[in-house]
């Protein structure tokens, strides 16, 4: 099977390219890691396979509508409000 044939079949079955599927998986994993608050955004970016923090930020914002730093701020306030953090 050629690469192009595989890409076409993959897109037909999932609705997105193999590359976009990998990016989506990286962004979901990054969100999980950020929620633990154990790593910095740059460390999370590296851990999930992005070249740098800005690459993660671009894809994170596209997927979730907010930046990773805004996500951290929101999760911090949400947990603080309910007494789960700090």
C-alpha positions, 0 to 999 in steps of 0.5 A: 500500500502506498503512503498516499493510499494509506492517507486517503483511506485513513482520512476516509475512515477518521475524517482527519489526516494521520498528522492531525490525529497525532497532533490531537493526541499530543494536545489531549495528553498535554491537557492531562499533564497540565492539569496535574500542575507538575510540569511547566508548559515548556516541559509539557510541550517537550514531553508530548513531542512538540518542538517548543512551547509556542508550537504547543500553544498554537495547537492547544488554542486551536483545539480548546479555544484557550492557551495553555497558560489560560487553562492553568489559570482557569483550573487554578481558580476552579480548584481554589474555589472548591477548596481542592488546590491550596 
